[in-house]
Amino acid sequence: MAICNPSSPSSSSTSTSTKAWTIHALAVGAAAAMAIGAHAYLYYRRSGKFRSRVIGIIPARFASSRFEGKPLVHILGKPMIQLFPFAHLSNFNGNLVVVVADLVILHRVVVATDDDKIAECCRGFGADVVMTSESCRNGTERCNEALQKLGKQYDVVVNIQGDEPLIEPEIIDGIVKALQAAPDAVFSTAVTSLKPEDAFDPNRVKCVVDNHGYAIYFSRGLIPFNKSGKVNPQFPYLLHLGIQSFDSKFLKIYPELPPTPLQMEEDLEQLKVLENGYKMKVIKVDHESHGVDVPDDVDKIERYMREHNLH
């Protein structure tokens, strides 16, 4: 029986040749896989099938630590949860959809809640409601539970913050398109310019992004924070608007990810996404933010709506 001698020239030459062909084959295979993947991606993008089915979910709970019963607080005579997106709804094949410039950007809109009072209120003005459990730790988990209970296939889930009632539907369209255009991201969101007076308000979440439009970090503190400890009027600080969209496959994974240190310290659920190595696309929009975080914000938003004839 012949025995191969590793030190023999012919064996070494054969081994080197084999390794070269193996590396070449792997390179060709990888290139082919990338080409097929790119072709498939382009096909789905061009055919309109890539992340094309979009649902909007409004997570709403009564027991907020900072503002109990917030979704039902009246703003100029209407419950806050009714202000948006229901002002932009149309009926399409039996579902409530959001339309912008004659294009359906949300194929369905539902409220996800664990509270009977909120459910009754929403059904009263025609909204679809999905009852969820009280054990949901945040809005993202509530969105996931609602999606599983609906039992229908959606590619993108937009988590619509009910406490940001003046968010424009064009912003929803923007974050959905950003996620559709970034296959390496599982999450997209929006930011706008931070007002100097909000710099040190912990209820106004700040964001920093990289040169390619992906999120680096979110914080309740001012970021970046310079050594003077003061706001730099020349720096373009960014305010997170809260509206966010998820790839539906990632949304199923999210509740299984353990809480992370930064998430718990800042009490910001999106940090769990970043800490686990996932990518998040961010778009910059021109938006006058009027989030309702505490009772005092109600007077501010009502005053703004009257001044801009939005009632």
Secondary structure, 3 states (H helix, E strand, C coil): CCCCCCCCHHHHHHHHHHHHHHHHHHHHHHHHHHHHHHHHHHHHHHHCCCCCCEEEEEEECCCCCCCCCHHHCEECCEEHHHHCCHHHEEEECCEEEEEECCEEEECEEEEEECCHHHHHHHHHCCCEEEECCCCCCCHHHHHHHHHHHHCCCCCEEEECCCCCCCCCHHHHHHHHHHHHCCCCEEEEEEEEECCHHHCCCCCCCEEEECCCCEEEEEECCCCCCCCCCCCCCCCCCEEEEEEEEEEHHHHHHHHHCCCCHHHHHHCCCHHHHHHCCCEEEEEECCCCCCCCCCCHHHHHHHHHHHHCCCC
